[in-house]
Amino acid sequence: MSKLTHKFTYGYYILTALKKSENLETRDKDYIAAGTVNWVSQVSFSPEVVSVSVGQKSDLNETINYSEHFTIHLLSEDHKEYVKKFGIKSTIEDGKINGVPFTKQNDQVIIEDTLGYLTCKVVGSQNVGDHTVYFGEVINEEIHKDKKALCTMQLPTEYTKDKAEV
């Protein structure tokens, strides 16, 4: 494994997806998936398209595939604890995911108190190695705060190849 790829700079984001219960045969509640990601990039200006890489064993894959949408939440230095909180299996209780408040807007899960978010409609995907890369056209954007975004150089990742294979 390349030692230089560990020096690439990425941001930290919370990725969410929601599948409405009326579209699920085996559930009577909406299904919500959320997780920490850091491989996000803009790939087109017109239309505005971003890519996000999701570990293939993540619940996010199934939920994104069903809903055909995802939301990327930008984190600031004030959100360092979110990286770990969303790096584990999500627990949804009392309007919170892993203890962090959220709301539902336009069939999407919105994490409260982030720098902002992009809601995207999936326009393509590709399985690559142990991840799926989703391409999403930006259909909504909200900016909440104007602060410096959290990046991997400020908080080195603990996510490694061996954790992706577990």
C-alpha positions in Angstrom: 0.0 0.0 0.0 1.3 3.4 -0.9 2.6 5.5 1.9 2.0 8.7 -0.1 -1.8 8.2 -0.3 -1.9 8.7 3.5 -0.5 12.2 2.9 -3.3 13.2 0.5 -5.5 15.9 2.1 -9.3 15.3 2.3 -12.1 16.9 4.3 -14.3 15.2 6.8 -18.0 14.9 6.0 -21.1 13.1 7.4 -23.0 11.3 4.6 -26.6 10.6 5.2 -29.3 8.8 3.2 -33.0 8.1 3.9 -35.4 5.6 2.4 -39.1 6.3 3.1 -41.0 3.5 4.9 -43.8 3.5 2.3 -41.1 2.3 -0.2 -39.9 -0.5 1.9 -41.8 -3.8 2.2 -40.2 -5.0 5.4 -40.2 -1.8 7.5 -42.8 0.5 9.1 -40.3 3.3 9.8 -38.1 5.3 7.5 -34.6 3.7 7.2 -31.8 6.1 7.9 -28.1 5.5 7.3 -25.3 7.8 8.2 -21.5 7.7 8.3 -18.2 9.5 8.2 -16.6 9.9 4.8 -13.6 11.8 3.6 -13.2 10.9 -0.1 -15.4 13.6 -1.6 -14.7 15.7 -4.7 -16.4 18.0 -7.2 -16.2 16.4 -10.7 -18.3 18.8 -12.9 -19.3 22.4 -13.0 -22.3 22.1 -15.3 -24.2 20.3 -14.1 -22.6 20.5 -10.6 -21.7 16.9 -9.8 -19.8 15.6 -6.8 -18.4 12.1 -6.1 -18.3 10.3 -2.8 -16.6 7.0 -2.0 -18.5 4.7 0.4 -17.1 1.4 1.8 -19.1 -1.5 0.2 -19.9 -3.0 3.6 -21.6 0.2 4.8 -25.4 0.5 5.2 -25.1 3.7 3.3 -24.7 1.7 0.0 -28.1 0.0 0.2 -29.9 3.1 1.4 -28.3 5.3 -1.3 -29.2 2.7 -3.9 -32.8 2.6 -2.8 -33.3 6.3 -2.4 -31.1 7.4 -5.3 -30.1 10.5 -3.1 -27.6 11.4 -0.5 -26.6 14.4 1.6 -23.1 15.5 2.4 -22.6 17.6 5.5 -19.5 19.7 5.9 -17.7 19.7 9.2 -15.6 22.3 10.9 -12.9 22.1 13.5 -15.7 22.3 16.1 -17.0 18.9 14.9 -14.0 16.7 15.5 -16.0 14.4 17.8 -18.5 13.8 14.9 -15.8 11.9 13.0 -15.7 9.1 15.6 -19.5 9.3 16.4 -20.4 8.6 12.8 -17.5 6.1 12.2 -19.6 3.4 13.9 -22.9 1.8 13.3 -25.6 4.4 13.7 -28.1 4.5 16.5 -31.2 6.5 15.8 -33.2 7.6 19.0 -35.3 10.6 19.9 -34.5 12.7 16.8 -30.8 12.1 17.1 -28.2 9.9 15.2 -25.4 8.8 17.6 -26.5 11.6 19.9 -26.4 14.3 17.3 -29.7 16.1 16.5 -31.2 15.8 12.9 -34.3 16.8 11.0 -36.0 15.4 7.9 -36.4 17.8 5.0 -37.5 16.9 1.5 -37.0 13.2 2.2 -33.4 13.7 3.4 -31.7 13.6 6.8 -30.1 16.8 7.7 -27.6 16.8 10.6 -28.0 20.0 12.6 -25.2 22.4 13.5 -22.8 21.7 10.6 -21.2 24.2 8.2 -23.8 23.2 5.7 -24.8 20.5 3.4 -25.3 19.4 -0.3 -28.2 17.2 -1.3 -27.5 15.2 -4.4 -29.4 13.0 -6.8 -27.4 9.9 -7.9 -26.5 10.1 -11.6 -24.1 7.2 -11.6 -22.1 4.8 -9.5 -19.1 2.5 -9.9 -17.8 -0.3 -7.7 -14.1 0.1 -7.3 -12.1 -2.2 -5.1 -13.7 -2.2 -1.6 -15.7 1.0 -2.2 -18.5 2.3 -4.3 -18.1 5.7 -5.9 -21.4 7.6 -6.2 -21.8 10.6 -8.5 -24.5 13.0 -7.4 -25.9 16.0 -9.1 -26.3 18.8 -6.5 -30.0 19.6 -6.2 -29.9 21.6 -3.0 -27.3 23.5 -0.9 -27.5 25.1 2.5 -24.7 27.1 4.2 -25.1 27.5 7.9 -21.7 28.8 9.1 -18.6 30.4 7.5 -15.8 28.7 9.3 -12.8 26.7 8.2 -13.6 23.1 7.2 -12.1 20.2 9.1 -9.5 18.2 7.1 -7.5 15.0 7.5 -4.3 16.9 8.3 -5.9 18.4 11.4 -7.3 15.0 12.5 -5.4 12.0 11.0 -7.8 9.2 10.0 -7.9 5.9 11.9 -9.7 4.3 8.9 -7.3 1.8 7.2 -7.4 -0.9 4.6 -7.7 -3.6 7.2 -10.8 -1.9 8.6 -12.4 -1.7 5.2 -12.1 -5.5 4.8 -13.6 -6.4 8.2 
